[in-house]
């Protein structure tokens, strides 16, 4: 939540330059903007996939549920 400003600031800056100053937006600027956003995403990627104890329990319950529904009949 705290790092969302790093995603929004480049987009707002390009948009404000276009609206306020009348600057043109070309392909190089969009390419640079995408490089910045991908770099920020890669920097924070470990935070997005960190599993808490609660999410691990939820995943375990889902696996049990789908394990039962996929194989409803077990041979005796």
N, C-alpha and C positions, 0 to 999 in steps of 0.2 A: 504494500500500500504506500509506503514511504517513497519508493523509487518510481512511482508513476509520473512524477514531474519530469523525469529524464526521457520519458516517451512523449510527453505532451509538449514540452518546450520547443523542440525543433519544428514540430508541426505548426504550432502557434506562431513561431517566428517567421516561417515561410509565408503563412497565410496573412500575417500582419504586414509584411513587406509588400505583398501583392495588393492588399486593400488600401493601406495608408499611403504608401509611396508609389503605387502604380507599377511596381517592378514586374517583369515578366518571369514566368516560371518555365524553365526549359528542362530538357531531359537530363542534363548534367546535375541540376539541382535535385531533381527527384531521385536520381541515382545516389547522390551524396546523402540525401535524407534517408534513403533505404539502408545505406551502409551504416549510418549512425544508429538507426533503430535496431538493426540486426546485431550490431556490436553491443548495445545495451542489453538486448535480449540474451545474447550468449554470456554476458557477464552475470546475469541474474538467473540463469537456467537451473542452477542447483537449488535455488530457493523455491522454484516452482514445483520441483519433483520430490521435495523432501516429504517423507511420509511420517505422520505423527502416529502415536499409538492408537488413537481413535480411528484414523483412516486404515490402519493395518487390520483392525478388528472388522471394519466394514468390508474390506476386501476378502477377508477370510469367510465372512458370512455369505458374501456373493458367490464365492467358489463353492461353498457347501450347497447353496441353493441350486446353482446351475449344475453341480455334480449330480444332484438327486433328480433334476428334471431331465437331464440328457439321458440318463440310464434309469428309467423308472422301474424296470423289471430286472431283478437279479436272479440268476439261476440258483436253484437250491443245491 
